[in-house]
Amino acid sequence: MELESMIGSGEKILWSGRPDRKCFVFEAIFNPLMPFALLWAIIDISVLVFLGDELGGEAGFFIIPFMLIHMAPVWIYLAGLFTITLKYRHEAYIVTDRAVYSSHGMFTVNYNTKLFADMSHVDIHRGIFDQMLKVGDVVISASNGDISIIDIPDYEAVFRMVKKLQEDIYSDVQYPNALRPRENTGYRSEYTYKDSEERR
């Protein structure tokens, strides 16, 4: 997995996964653009049928290209359907003992990293297809942007893992402890941080 190249030395992978393929495809097909694109197509096709007798000669030379351009929302929706496979191929997630990593994209791949110290909230989201297919999303809010682990079967276990890591590490960073002694055992957590020139 290409995403593993983002992981720093000394980091431990606690979980890795990808979206459920069926749910990913269903959500891509039945997205918010679908009813709008469908209605737009019906209206434009109805107009073309109604004007069928008038599309001959010079009128058709201008009207047909105009209507093809006017149907841009329909083409955008269909393009999204044709690129589902590319999107799914690049969608992946990794949780380590320091951060959450994700990758996504179509022709180009984007990699995101969210450190636990930067996270503020961890939530679960389950849409209609998530509930039908028994999967869910783990939505993470961070100071430098949000990140989501979508359509995974073990969403509850991943949610608990990320939430515990976020709470423990955030507490270690925020809790006052004699101005950070050379060895800090943290605040009610299993993590140990040692003072060094790199952290000053």
N, CA and C atoms as an extended XYZ file, in Angstrom:
600
Properties=species:S:1:pos:R:3:atomname:S:1:resname:S:1:resid:I:1 pbc="F F F"
N         0.840       -1.202        0.000 N   MET     1
C         0.000        0.000        0.000 CA  MET     1
C         0.878        1.256        0.000 C   MET     1
N         0.657        2.166       -0.974 N   GLU     2
C         1.483        3.364       -1.096 CA  GLU     2
C         1.391        4.251        0.134 C   GLU     2
N         0.262        4.223        0.813 N   LEU     3
C         0.060        5.082        1.976 CA  LEU     3
C         1.071        4.781        3.080 C   LEU     3
N         1.551        3.564        3.153 N   GLU     4
C         2.501        3.186        4.187 CA  GLU     4
C         3.809        3.970        4.091 C   GLU     4
N         4.112        4.493        2.905 N   SER     5
C         5.345        5.270        2.744 CA  SER     5
C         5.291        6.593        3.501 C   SER     5
N         4.099        7.012        3.923 N   MET     6
C         3.940        8.257        4.679 CA  MET     6
C         4.289        8.081        6.157 C   MET     6
N         4.320        6.867        6.627 N   ILE     7
C         4.505        6.603        8.049 CA  ILE     7
C         5.955        6.839        8.448 C   ILE     7
N         6.145        7.543        9.572 N   GLY     8
C         7.480        7.849       10.037 CA  GLY     8
C         8.139        6.659       10.711 C   GLY     8
N         9.451        6.733       10.858 N   SER     9
C        10.179        5.655       11.514 CA  SER     9
C         9.781        5.591       12.988 C   SER     9
N         9.621        4.401       13.499 N   GLY    10
C         9.245        4.241       14.897 CA  GLY    10
C         7.756        4.223       15.139 C   GLY    10
N         6.948        4.554       14.111 N   GLU    11
C         5.488        4.518       14.271 CA  GLU    11
C         4.983        3.081       14.162 C   GLU    11
N         3.971        2.780       14.939 N   LYS    12
C         3.392        1.446       14.941 CA  LYS    12
C         2.003        1.486       14.317 C   LYS    12
N         1.775        0.664       13.296 N   ILE    13
C         0.459        0.591       12.656 CA  ILE    13
C        -0.492       -0.195       13.555 C   ILE    13
N        -1.578        0.437       13.949 N   LEU    14
C        -2.578       -0.202       14.803 CA  LEU    14
C        -3.763       -0.725       14.010 C   LEU    14
N        -4.035       -0.088       12.861 N   TRP    15
C        -5.161       -0.506       12.014 CA  TRP    15
C        -4.947        0.047       10.618 C   TRP    15
N        -5.365       -0.715        9.619 N   SER    16
C        -5.358       -0.225        8.237 CA  SER    16
C        -6.551       -0.834        7.507 C   SER    16
N        -7.085       -0.120        6.548 N   GLY    17
C        -8.246       -0.636        5.844 CA  GLY    17
C        -8.656        0.242        4.678 C   GLY    17
N        -9.707       -0.219        3.994 N   ARG    18
C       -10.266        0.494        2.856 CA  ARG    18
C       -11.781        0.460        2.976 C   ARG    18
N       -12.480        1.325        2.235 N   PRO    19
C       -13.951        1.331        2.310 CA  PRO    19
C       -14.559        0.034        1.790 C   PRO    19
N       -15.752       -0.281        2.286 N   ASP    20
C       -16.531       -1.370        1.718 CA  ASP    20
C       -16.885       -1.002        0.278 C   ASP    20
N       -16.520       -1.868       -0.664 N   ARG    21
C       -16.677       -1.532       -2.090 CA  ARG    21
C       -18.133       -1.272       -2.467 C   ARG    21
N       -19.048       -2.108       -1.991 N   LYS    22
C       -20.457       -1.979       -2.366 CA  LYS    22
C       -21.026       -0.652       -1.876 C   LYS    22
N       -20.749       -0.308       -0.620 N   CYS    23
C       -21.256        0.948       -0.069 CA  CYS    23
C       -20.626        2.145       -0.771 C   CYS    23
N       -19.344        2.053       -1.074 N   PHE    24
C       -18.638        3.137       -1.768 CA  PHE    24
C       -19.276        3.412       -3.116 C   PHE    24
N       -19.614        2.346       -3.849 N   VAL    25
C       -20.224        2.489       -5.176 CA  VAL    25
C       -21.639        3.057       -5.057 C   VAL    25
N       -22.427        2.524       -4.130 N   PHE    26
C       -23.797        3.011       -3.960 CA  PHE    26
C       -23.820        4.506       -3.604 C   PHE    26
N       -22.940        4.930       -2.706 N   GLU    27
C       -22.908        6.336       -2.318 CA  GLU    27
C       -22.451        7.225       -3.466 C   GLU    27
N       -21.596        6.693       -4.336 N   ALA    28
C       -21.158        7.470       -5.499 CA  ALA    28
C       -22.284        7.619       -6.516 C   ALA    28
N       -23.090        6.569       -6.675 N   ILE    29
C       -24.203        6.619       -7.630 CA  ILE    29
C       -25.327        7.503       -7.108 C   ILE    29
N       -25.744        7.259       -5.860 N   PHE    30
C       -26.880        7.983       -5.290 CA  PHE    30
C       -26.400        9.181       -4.468 C   PHE    30
N       -25.630       10.034       -5.120 N   ASN    31
C       -25.131       11.232       -4.434 CA  ASN    31
C       -26.113       12.384       -4.614 C   ASN    31
N       -25.933       13.510       -3.903 N   PRO    32
C       -26.894       14.624       -3.984 CA  PRO    32
C       -27.076       15.208       -5.386 C   PRO    32
N       -26.110       14.988       -6.277 N   LEU    33
C       -26.226       15.522       -7.632 CA  LEU    33
C       -27.181       14.711       -8.497 C   LEU    33
N       -27.442       13.452       -8.127 N   MET    34
C       -28.235       12.559       -8.973 CA  MET    34
C       -29.638       13.098       -9.284 C   MET    34
N       -30.469       13.478       -8.286 N   PRO    35
C       -31.818       13.967       -8.632 CA  PRO    35
C       -31.781       15.242       -9.457 C   PRO    35
N       -30.814       16.111       -9.178 N   PHE    36
C       -30.674       17.350       -9.943 CA  PHE    36
C       -30.309       17.041      -11.395 C   PHE    36
N       -29.343       16.134      -11.592 N   ALA    37
C       -28.914       15.767      -12.942 CA  ALA    37
C       -30.039       15.060      -13.700 C   ALA    37
N       -30.786       14.208      -12.999 N   LEU    38
C       -31.896       13.493      -13.628 CA  LEU    38
C       -32.986       14.462      -14.089 C   LEU    38
N       -33.357       15.404      -13.214 N   LEU    39
C       -34.371       16.399      -13.563 CA  LEU    39
C       -33.898       17.269      -14.729 C   LEU    39
N       -32.625       17.659      -14.679 N   TRP    40
C       -32.045       18.492      -15.743 CA  TRP    40
C       -32.096       17.753      -17.078 C   TRP    40
N       -31.769       16.458      -17.067 N   ALA    41
C       -31.778       15.670      -18.295 CA  ALA    41
C       -33.191       15.554      -18.857 C   ALA    41
N       -34.182       15.323      -17.983 N   ILE    42
C       -35.572       15.193      -18.430 CA  ILE    42
C       -36.048       16.479      -19.102 C   ILE    42
N       -35.723       17.613      -18.474 N   ILE    43
C       -36.146       18.907      -19.027 CA  ILE    43
C       -35.490       19.154      -20.378 C   ILE    43
N       -34.173       18.947      -20.462 N   ASP    44
C       -33.454       19.231      -21.710 CA  ASP    44
C       -33.889       18.288      -22.829 C   ASP    44
N       -34.079       17.007      -22.510 N   ILE    45
C       -34.517       16.051      -23.538 CA  ILE    45
C       -35.937       16.380      -24.005 C   ILE    45
N       -36.788       16.803      -23.069 N   SER    46
C       -38.156       17.201      -23.433 CA  SER    46
C       -38.148       18.392      -24.378 C   SER    46
N       -37.256       19.340      -24.109 N   VAL    47
C       -37.148       20.516      -24.978 CA  VAL    47
C       -36.686       20.097      -26.363 C   VAL    47
N       -35.702       19.187      -26.439 N   LEU    48
C       -35.211       18.730      -27.740 CA  LEU    48
C       -36.303       18.001      -28.515 C   LEU    48
N       -37.091       17.183      -27.821 N   VAL    49
C       -38.187       16.457      -28.482 CA  VAL    49
C       -39.249       17.430      -28.960 C   VAL    49
N       -39.579       18.412      -28.116 N   PHE    50
C       -40.615       19.397      -28.464 CA  PHE    50
C       -40.189       20.227      -29.666 C   PHE    50
N       -38.883       20.527      -29.743 N   LEU    51
C       -38.386       21.347      -30.842 CA  LEU    51
C       -37.882       20.507      -32.009 C   LEU    51
N       -38.217       19.214      -32.000 N   GLY    52
C       -37.694       18.297      -33.016 CA  GLY    52
C       -37.918       18.768      -34.438 C   GLY    52
N       -39.091       19.299      -34.707 N   ASP    53
C       -39.395       19.740      -36.069 CA  ASP    53
C       -38.646       21.004      -36.447 C   ASP    53
N       -38.164       21.729      -35.444 N   GLU    54
C       -37.512       23.008      -35.722 CA  GLU    54
C       -35.995       22.879      -35.807 C   GLU    54
N       -35.472       21.660      -35.613 N   LEU    55
C       -34.019       21.514      -35.529 CA  LEU    55
C       -33.349       21.293      -36.877 C   LEU    55
N       -34.082       21.440      -37.931 N   GLY    56
C       -33.474       21.287      -39.235 CA  GLY    56
C       -32.746       22.547      -39.660 C   GLY    56
N       -31.875       22.436      -40.595 N   GLY    57
C       -31.183       23.575      -41.162 CA  GLY    57
C       -30.321       24.333      -40.168 C   GLY    57
N       -30.336       25.671      -40.284 N   GLU    58
C       -29.483       26.507      -39.463 CA  GLU    58
C       -29.885       26.476      -37.990 C   GLU    58
N       -31.177       26.311      -37.699 N   ALA    59
C       -31.644       26.287      -36.307 CA  ALA    59
C       -31.012       25.130      -35.548 C   ALA    59
N       -31.000       23.953      -36.180 N   GLY    60
C       -30.402       22.790      -35.525 CA  GLY    60
C       -28.912       22.962      -35.317 C   GLY    60
N       -28.241       23.676      -36.209 N   PHE    61
C       -26.804       23.897      -36.109 CA  PHE    61
C       -26.449       24.650      -34.833 C   PHE    61
N       -27.337       25.513      -34.356 N   PHE    62
C       -27.086       26.293      -33.141 CA  PHE    62
C       -27.722       25.659      -31.900 C   PHE    62
N       -28.918       25.109      -32.035 N   ILE    63
C       -29.658       24.618      -30.866 CA  ILE    63
C       -29.029       23.349      -30.279 C   ILE    63
N       -28.652       22.405      -31.140 N   ILE    64
C       -28.111       21.139      -30.634 CA  ILE    64
C       -26.821       21.350      -29.834 C   ILE    64
N       -25.819       22.083      -30.359 N   PRO    65
C       -24.610       22.327      -29.535 CA  PRO    65
C       -24.934       23.065      -28.230 C   PRO    65
N       -25.888       24.000      -28.311 N   PHE    66
C       -26.271       24.736      -27.102 CA  PHE    66
C       -26.848       23.792      -26.050 C   PHE    66
N       -27.717       22.887      -26.472 N   MET    67
C       -28.333       21.963      -25.525 CA  MET    67
C       -27.314       20.977      -24.954 C   MET    67
N       -26.348       20.585      -25.760 N   LEU    68
C       -25.296       19.696      -25.259 CA  LEU    68
C       -24.478       20.372      -24.170 C   LEU    68
N       -24.201       21.655      -24.364 N   ILE    69
C       -23.477       22.414      -23.332 CA  ILE    69
C       -24.373       22.638      -22.122 C   ILE    69
N       -25.646       22.890      -22.385 N   HIS    70
C       -26.606       23.151      -21.310 CA  HIS    70
C       -26.775       21.939      -20.393 C   HIS    70
N       -26.481       20.749      -20.914 N   MET    71
C       -26.608       19.526      -20.118 CA  MET    71
C       -25.345       19.212      -19.323 C   MET    71
N       -24.525       20.214      -19.060 N   ALA    72
C       -23.273       20.018      -18.328 CA  ALA    72
C       -23.460       19.299      -16.985 C   ALA    72
N       -24.496       19.625      -16.179 N   PRO    73
C       -24.678       18.890      -14.914 CA  PRO    73
C       -24.848       17.380      -15.115 C   PRO    73
N       -25.482       17.002      -16.220 N   VAL    74
C       -25.669       15.578      -16.515 CA  VAL    74
C       -24.327       14.928      -16.837 C   VAL    74
N       -23.502       15.605      -17.639 N   TRP    75
C       -22.192       15.048      -18.001 CA  TRP    75
C       -21.293       14.943      -16.768 C   TRP    75
N       -21.385       15.927      -15.876 N   ILE    76
C       -20.570       15.898      -14.654 CA  ILE    76
C       -20.951       14.695      -13.788 C   ILE    76
N       -22.258       14.464      -13.664 N   TYR    77
C       -22.712       13.315      -12.869 CA  TYR    77
C       -22.258       11.998      -13.498 C   TYR    77
N       -22.410       11.865      -14.813 N   LEU    78
C       -22.003       10.636      -15.494 CA  LEU    78
C       -20.499       10.427      -15.411 C   LEU    78
N       -19.730       11.518      -15.478 N   ALA    79
C       -18.269       11.402      -15.348 CA  ALA    79
C       -17.901       10.856      -13.974 C   ALA    79
N       -18.651       11.278      -12.946 N   GLY    80
C       -18.420       10.757      -11.605 CA  GLY    80
C       -18.648        9.259      -11.525 C   GLY    80
N       -19.656        8.766      -12.243 N   LEU    81
C       -19.942        7.329      -12.249 CA  LEU    81
C       -18.828        6.546      -12.935 C   LEU    81
N       -18.308        7.092      -14.022 N   PHE    82
C       -17.281        6.385      -14.783 CA  PHE    82
C       -15.932        6.365      -14.057 C   PHE    82
N       -15.756        7.239      -13.048 N   THR    83
C       -14.469        7.300      -12.338 CA  THR    83
C       -14.530        6.644      -10.957 C   THR    83
N       -15.619        5.937      -10.653 N   ILE    84
C       -15.750        5.292       -9.340 CA  ILE    84
C       -14.601        4.321       -9.084 C   ILE    84
N       -14.253        3.537      -10.087 N   THR    85
C       -13.190        2.538       -9.915 CA  THR    85
C       -11.865        3.203       -9.576 C   THR    85
N       -11.554        4.313      -10.262 N   LEU    86
C       -10.307        5.030       -9.979 CA  LEU    86
C       -10.313        5.597       -8.565 C   LEU    86
N       -11.449        6.149       -8.148 N   LYS    87
C       -11.549        6.704       -6.802 CA  LYS    87
C       -11.362        5.621       -5.745 C   LYS    87
N       -12.007        4.489       -5.962 N   TYR    88
C       -11.924        3.418       -4.967 CA  TYR    88
C       -10.498        2.869       -4.859 C   TYR    88
N        -9.814        2.787       -5.977 N   ARG    89
C        -8.459        2.232       -5.989 CA  ARG    89
C        -7.516        3.026       -5.089 C   ARG    89
N        -7.736        4.329       -4.988 N   HIS    90
C        -6.820        5.184       -4.226 CA  HIS    90
C        -7.299        5.499       -2.810 C   HIS    90
N        -8.462        4.978       -2.424 N   GLU    91
C        -9.019        5.279       -1.096 CA  GLU    91
C        -8.475        4.275       -0.076 C   GLU    91
N        -7.722        4.763        0.915 N   ALA    92
C        -7.137        3.875        1.928 CA  ALA    92
C        -6.888        4.666        3.209 C   ALA    92
N        -6.802        3.935        4.333 N   TYR    93
C        -6.626        4.579        5.640 CA  TYR    93
C        -5.675        3.762        6.504 C   TYR    93
N        -4.916        4.458        7.349 N   ILE    94
C        -4.036        3.820        8.321 CA  ILE    94
C        -4.114        4.607        9.630 C   ILE    94
N        -4.203        3.885       10.737 N   VAL    95
C        -4.126        4.496       12.067 CA  VAL    95
C        -2.864        3.967       12.737 C   VAL    95
N        -1.992        4.882       13.167 N   THR    96
C        -0.793        4.491       13.898 CA  THR    96
C        -0.910        4.997       15.339 C   THR    96
N         0.135        4.801       16.120 N   ASP    97
C         0.120        5.286       17.488 CA  ASP    97
C         0.430        6.777       17.588 C   ASP    97
N         0.557        7.461       16.424 N   ARG    98
C         0.828        8.894       16.418 CA  ARG    98
C        -0.162        9.706       15.588 C   ARG    98
N        -0.739        9.088       14.552 N   ALA    99
C        -1.558        9.874       13.619 CA  ALA    99
C        -2.502        8.979       12.829 C   ALA    99
N        -3.380        9.657       12.070 N   VAL   100
C        -4.273        8.987       11.125 CA  VAL   100
C        -3.874        9.444        9.727 C   VAL   100
N        -3.748        8.489        8.817 N   TYR   101
C        -3.347        8.773        7.444 CA  TYR   101
C        -4.467        8.348        6.491 C   TYR   101
N        -4.622        9.101        5.401 N   SER   102
C        -5.603        8.716        4.386 CA  SER   102
C        -5.093        9.100        3.010 C   SER   102
N        -5.576        8.391        2.008 N   SER   103
C        -5.260        8.722        0.616 CA  SER   103
C        -6.550        8.670       -0.192 C   SER   103
N        -6.635        9.535       -1.191 N   HIS   104
C        -7.812        9.565       -2.059 CA  HIS   104
C        -7.462       10.302       -3.342 C   HIS   104
N        -8.296       10.139       -4.350 N   GLY   105
C        -8.072       10.824       -5.618 CA  GLY   105
C        -8.519        9.975       -6.788 C   GLY   105
N        -8.377       10.536       -7.994 N   MET   106
C        -8.721        9.813       -9.216 CA  MET   106
C        -7.470        9.602      -10.060 C   MET   106
N        -7.081       10.613      -10.804 N   PHE   107
C        -5.894       10.505      -11.648 CA  PHE   107
C        -4.636       10.873      -10.864 C   PHE   107
N        -4.793       11.730       -9.879 N   THR   108
C        -3.710       12.046       -8.956 CA  THR   108
C        -4.130       11.595       -7.562 C   THR   108
N        -3.167       11.299       -6.714 N   VAL   109
C        -3.455       10.799       -5.375 CA  VAL   109
C        -3.039       11.832       -4.342 C   VAL   109
N        -3.936       12.128       -3.402 N   ASN   110
C        -3.650       13.051       -2.310 CA  ASN   110
C        -3.504       12.272       -1.009 C   ASN   110
N        -2.479       12.610       -0.231 N   TYR   111
C        -2.228       11.966        1.051 CA  TYR   111
C        -2.420       12.978        2.169 C   TYR   111
N        -3.160       12.577        3.210 N   ASN   112
C        -3.416       13.456        4.347 CA  ASN   112
C        -2.929       12.809        5.633 C   ASN   112
N        -2.440       13.648        6.553 N   THR   113
C        -1.986       13.184        7.856 CA  THR   113
C        -2.588       14.070        8.937 C   THR   113
N        -3.149       13.471        9.983 N   LYS   114
C        -3.673       14.210       11.122 CA  LYS   114
C        -3.053       13.633       12.397 C   LYS   114
N        -2.250       14.431       13.081 N   LEU   115
C        -1.657       13.995       14.336 CA  LEU   115
C        -2.717       13.998       15.428 C   LEU   115
N        -2.617       13.079       16.381 N   PHE   116
C        -3.602       13.011       17.455 CA  PHE   116
C        -3.597       14.281       18.295 C   PHE   116
N        -2.444       14.912       18.422 N   ALA   117
C        -2.352       16.139       19.220 CA  ALA   117
C        -3.132       17.288       18.593 C   ALA   117
N        -3.403       17.205       17.279 N   ASP   118
C        -4.138       18.273       16.587 CA  ASP   118
C        -5.642       18.012       16.545 C   ASP   118
N        -6.075       16.829       16.948 N   MET   119
C        -7.493       16.472       16.862 CA  MET   119
C        -8.295       17.052       18.017 C   MET   119
N        -9.554       17.411       17.741 N   SER   120
C       -10.422       17.958       18.787 CA  SER   120
C       -11.648       17.081       19.042 C   SER   120
N       -12.203       16.467       18.004 N   HIS   121
C       -13.394       15.640       18.162 CA  HIS   121
C       -13.317       14.413       17.250 C   HIS   121
N       -13.924       13.332       17.729 N   VAL   122
C       -14.038       12.114       16.930 CA  VAL   122
C       -15.495       11.675       16.992 C   VAL   122
N       -16.127       11.492       15.831 N   ASP   123
C       -17.550       11.156       15.766 CA  ASP   123
C       -17.787       10.002       14.802 C   ASP   123
N       -18.988        9.446       14.882 N   ILE   124
C       -19.431        8.394       13.959 CA  ILE   124
C       -20.576        8.935       13.123 C   ILE   124
N       -20.526        8.653       11.831 N   HIS   125
C       -21.626        9.024       10.937 CA  HIS   125
C       -22.043        7.782       10.159 C   HIS   125
N       -23.368        7.561       10.064 N   ARG   126
C       -23.888        6.423        9.311 CA  ARG   126
C       -25.063        6.877        8.448 C   ARG   126
N       -24.859        6.837        7.139 N   GLY   127
C       -25.927        7.185        6.222 CA  GLY   127
C       -26.838        5.999        5.961 C   GLY   127
N       -27.742        6.166        5.007 N   ILE   128
C       -28.715        5.113        4.692 CA  ILE   128
C       -28.018        3.840        4.242 C   ILE   128
N       -27.079        3.960        3.292 N   PHE   129
C       -26.393        2.778        2.784 CA  PHE   129
C       -25.456        2.187        3.839 C   PHE   129
N       -24.876        3.035        4.692 N   ASP   130
C       -24.040        2.530        5.787 CA  ASP   130
C       -24.847        1.592        6.678 C   ASP   130
N       -26.055        2.026        7.031 N   GLN   131
C       -26.895        1.215        7.913 CA  GLN   131
C       -27.351       -0.066        7.216 C   GLN   131
N       -27.669        0.021        5.928 N   MET   132
C       -28.106       -1.156        5.191 CA  MET   132
C       -27.001       -2.204        5.089 C   MET   132
N       -25.771       -1.745        4.896 N   LEU   133
C       -24.645       -2.651        4.660 CA  LEU   133
C       -23.785       -2.856        5.904 C   LEU   133
N       -24.256       -2.328        7.051 N   LYS   134
C       -23.594       -2.523        8.344 CA  LYS   134
C       -22.154       -2.013        8.356 C   LYS   134
N       -21.973       -0.804        7.827 N   VAL   135
C       -20.682       -0.129        7.873 CA  VAL   135
C       -20.898        1.266        8.448 C   VAL   135
N       -19.835        2.049        8.577 N   GLY   136
C       -19.974        3.393        9.112 CA  GLY   136
C       -18.742        4.235        8.832 C   GLY   136
N       -18.851        5.530        9.145 N   ASP   137
C       -17.759        6.474        8.943 CA  ASP   137
C       -17.259        6.972       10.295 C   ASP   137
N       -15.942        7.119       10.417 N   VAL   138
C       -15.334        7.756       11.577 CA  VAL   138
C       -14.876        9.133       11.129 C   VAL   138
N       -15.507       10.181       11.674 N   VAL   139
C       -15.237       11.555       11.254 CA  VAL   139
C       -14.381       12.236       12.321 C   VAL   139
N       -13.224       12.730       11.916 N   ILE   140
C       -12.260       13.313       12.849 CA  ILE   140
C       -12.103       14.796       12.555 C   ILE   140
N       -12.322       15.615       13.581 N   SER   141
C       -12.136       17.064       13.456 CA  SER   141
C       -10.767       17.432       14.019 C   SER   141
N       -10.031       18.247       13.272 N   ALA   142
C        -8.694       18.649       13.700 CA  ALA   142
C        -8.505       20.130       13.435 C   ALA   142
N        -7.504       20.700       14.081 N   SER   143
C        -7.257       22.136       13.942 CA  SER   143
C        -6.821       22.502       12.530 C   SER   143
N        -6.236       21.565       11.808 N   ASN   144
C        -5.774       21.835       10.443 CA  ASN   144
C        -6.646       21.159        9.388 C   ASN   144
N        -7.921       20.920        9.729 N   GLY   145
C        -8.857       20.336        8.771 CA  GLY   145
C        -9.356       18.981        9.230 C   GLY   145
N       -10.466       18.551        8.654 N   ASP   146
C       -11.079       17.283        9.052 CA  ASP   146
C       -10.586       16.135        8.171 C   ASP   146
N       -10.781       14.923        8.683 N   ILE   147
C       -10.440       13.721        7.934 CA  ILE   147
C       -11.478       12.660        8.269 C   ILE   147
N       -11.871       11.873        7.280 N   SER   148
C       -12.900       10.852        7.490 CA  SER   148
C       -12.416        9.492        7.019 C   SER   148
N       -12.728        8.476        7.825 N   ILE   149
C       -12.479        7.093        7.454 CA  ILE   149
C       -13.851        6.520        7.125 C   ILE   149
N       -14.142        6.339        5.840 N   ILE   150
C       -15.516        6.082        5.425 CA  ILE   150
C       -15.783        4.619        5.080 C   ILE   150
N       -17.038        4.219        5.309 N   ASP   151
C       -17.586        2.939        4.838 CA  ASP   151
C       -16.783        1.720        5.295 C   ASP   151
N       -16.389        1.693        6.569 N   ILE   152
C       -15.626        0.548        7.064 CA  ILE   152
C       -16.502       -0.321        7.970 C   ILE   152
N       -16.351       -1.643        7.909 N   PRO   153
C       -17.180       -2.536        8.728 CA  PRO   153
C       -16.899       -2.400       10.227 C   PRO   153
N       -15.639       -2.210       10.615 N   ASP   154
C       -15.270       -2.140       12.032 CA  ASP   154
C       -15.182       -0.700       12.527 C   ASP   154
N       -16.152        0.116       12.126 N   TYR   155
C       -16.142        1.541       12.463 CA  TYR   155
C       -16.192        1.789       13.970 C   TYR   155
N       -16.908        0.943       14.711 N   GLU   156
C       -17.007        1.149       16.159 CA  GLU   156
C       -15.668        0.923       16.844 C   GLU   156
N       -14.959       -0.136       16.466 N   ALA   157
C       -13.653       -0.423       17.048 CA  ALA   157
C       -12.644        0.665       16.692 C   ALA   157
N       -12.667        1.132       15.433 N   VAL   158
C       -11.756        2.196       15.008 CA  VAL   158
C       -12.088        3.494       15.731 C   VAL   158
N       -13.379        3.785       15.897 N   PHE   159
C       -13.798        4.979       16.628 CA  PHE   159
C       -13.250        4.963       18.057 C   PHE   159
N       -13.419        3.840       18.762 N   ARG   160
C       -12.932        3.742       20.133 CA  ARG   160
C       -11.415        3.877       20.205 C   ARG   160
N       -10.716        3.275       19.252 N   MET   161
C        -9.261        3.352       19.221 CA  MET   161
C        -8.775        4.790       19.025 C   MET   161
N        -9.339        5.452       17.999 N   VAL   162
C        -8.917        6.827       17.694 CA  VAL   162
C        -9.281        7.763       18.836 C   VAL   162
N       -10.461        7.596       19.403 N   LYS   163
C       -10.902        8.468       20.499 CA  LYS   163
C        -9.991        8.323       21.714 C   LYS   163
N        -9.616        7.091       22.057 N   LYS   164
C        -8.732        6.871       23.204 CA  LYS   164
C        -7.353        7.475       22.967 C   LYS   164
N        -6.802        7.244       21.770 N   LEU   165
C        -5.494        7.811       21.440 CA  LEU   165
C        -5.540        9.335       21.462 C   LEU   165
N        -6.610        9.909       20.902 N   GLN   166
C        -6.735       11.369       20.878 CA  GLN   166
C        -6.835       11.934       22.276 C   GLN   166
N        -7.666       11.337       23.131 N   GLU   167
C        -7.842       11.832       24.495 CA  GLU   167
C        -6.566       11.690       25.314 C   GLU   167
N        -5.888       10.544       25.199 N   ASP   168
C        -4.671       10.314       25.973 CA  ASP   168
C        -3.552       11.261       25.571 C   ASP   168
N        -3.303       11.372       24.266 N   ILE   169
C        -2.203       12.210       23.793 CA  ILE   169
C        -2.508       13.681       23.999 C   ILE   169
N        -3.755       14.105       23.777 N   TYR   170
C        -4.128       15.498       24.024 CA  TYR   170
C        -3.950       15.844       25.500 C   TYR   170
N        -4.331       14.929       26.388 N   SER   171
C        -4.168       15.156       27.824 CA  SER   171
C        -2.692       15.242       28.201 C   SER   171
N        -1.873       14.394       27.595 N   ASP   172
C        -0.436       14.433       27.869 CA  ASP   172
C         0.167       15.780       27.496 C   ASP   172
N        -0.310       16.343       26.381 N   VAL   173
C         0.228       17.620       25.916 CA  VAL   173
C        -0.260       18.776       26.780 C   VAL   173
N        -1.537       18.738       27.199 N   GLN   174
C        -2.148       19.866       27.893 CA  GLN   174
C        -1.964       19.841       29.413 C   GLN   174
N        -1.827       18.691       30.003 N   TYR   175
C        -1.819       18.600       31.465 CA  TYR   175
C        -0.532       19.168       32.048 C   TYR   175
N        -0.635       20.148       32.987 N   PRO   176
C         0.573       20.731       33.592 CA  PRO   176
C         1.245       19.726       34.522 C   PRO   176
N         2.539       19.524       34.328 N   ASN   177
C         3.250       18.531       35.132 CA  ASN   177
C         4.672       18.991       35.455 C   ASN   177
N         4.761       19.988       36.305 N   ALA   178
C         6.059       20.486       36.774 CA  ALA   178
C         6.958       20.894       35.610 C   ALA   178
N         6.362       21.609       34.653 N   LEU   179
C         7.099       22.147       33.508 CA  LEU   179
C         7.860       21.074       32.730 C   LEU   179
N         7.238       19.935       32.563 N   ARG   180
C         7.803       18.860       31.765 CA  ARG   180
C         9.158       18.380       32.280 C   ARG   180
N         9.175       17.490       33.229 N   PRO   181
C        10.448       16.931       33.692 CA  PRO   181
C        11.111       16.126       32.578 C   PRO   181
N        12.322       15.660       32.812 N   ARG   182
C        13.052       14.958       31.763 CA  ARG   182
C        12.318       13.712       31.302 C   ARG   182
N        11.583       13.064       32.199 N   GLU   183
C        10.736       11.954       31.785 CA  GLU   183
C         9.330       12.189       32.302 C   GLU   183
N         8.354       12.240       31.354 N   ASN   184
C         6.968       12.533       31.706 CA  ASN   184
C         6.132       11.290       31.438 C   ASN   184
N         5.539       10.739       32.479 N   THR   185
C         4.743        9.521       32.310 CA  THR   185
C         3.324        9.807       31.854 C   THR   185
N         3.010       11.065       31.594 N   GLY   186
C         1.701       11.390       31.042 CA  GLY   186
C         0.629       11.507       32.100 C   GLY   186
N        -0.575       11.728       31.633 N   TYR   187
C        -1.723       11.924       32.513 CA  TYR   187
C        -2.706       10.788       32.287 C   TYR   187
N        -2.736        9.834       33.201 N   ARG   188
C        -3.660        8.705       33.120 CA  ARG   188
C        -3.621        8.020       31.755 C   ARG   188
N        -2.439        7.853       31.207 N   SER   189
C        -2.322        7.188       29.906 CA  SER   189
C        -1.131        6.257       29.925 C   SER   189
N        -0.982        5.496       28.842 N   GLU   190
C         0.097        4.527       28.756 CA  GLU   190
C         1.285        5.070       27.963 C   GLU   190
N         1.274        6.357       27.634 N   TYR   191
C         2.297        6.915       26.770 CA  TYR   191
C         3.370        7.613       27.590 C   TYR   191
N         4.618        7.477       27.174 N   THR   192
C         5.746        8.088       27.864 CA  THR   192
C         6.478        8.991       26.893 C   THR   192
N         6.720       10.228       27.301 N   TYR   193
C         7.437       11.184       26.466 CA  TYR   193
C         8.708       11.598       27.192 C   TYR   193
N         9.811       11.587       26.496 N   LYS   194
C        11.077       11.989       27.092 CA  LYS   194
C        11.512       13.318       26.507 C   LYS   194
N        12.027       14.165       27.388 N   ASP   195
C        12.483       15.481       26.969 CA  ASP   195
C        13.723       15.325       26.102 C   ASP   195
N        13.852       16.167       25.092 N   SER   196
C        15.016       16.139       24.212 CA  SER   196
C        15.182       17.494       23.580 C   SER   196
N        16.311       17.722       22.948 N   GLU   197
C        16.555       18.999       22.283 CA  GLU   197
C        15.574       19.212       21.141 C   GLU   197
N        15.080       18.103       20.541 N   GLU   198
C        14.155       18.235       19.412 CA  GLU   198
C        12.829       18.788       19.823 C   GLU   198
N        12.405       18.553       21.099 N   ARG   199
C        11.102       19.002       21.536 CA  ARG   199
C        11.132       20.408       22.102 C   ARG   199
N        12.306       21.013       22.271 N   ARG   200
C        12.395       22.359       22.835 CA  ARG   200
C        12.270       23.421       21.764 C   ARG   200
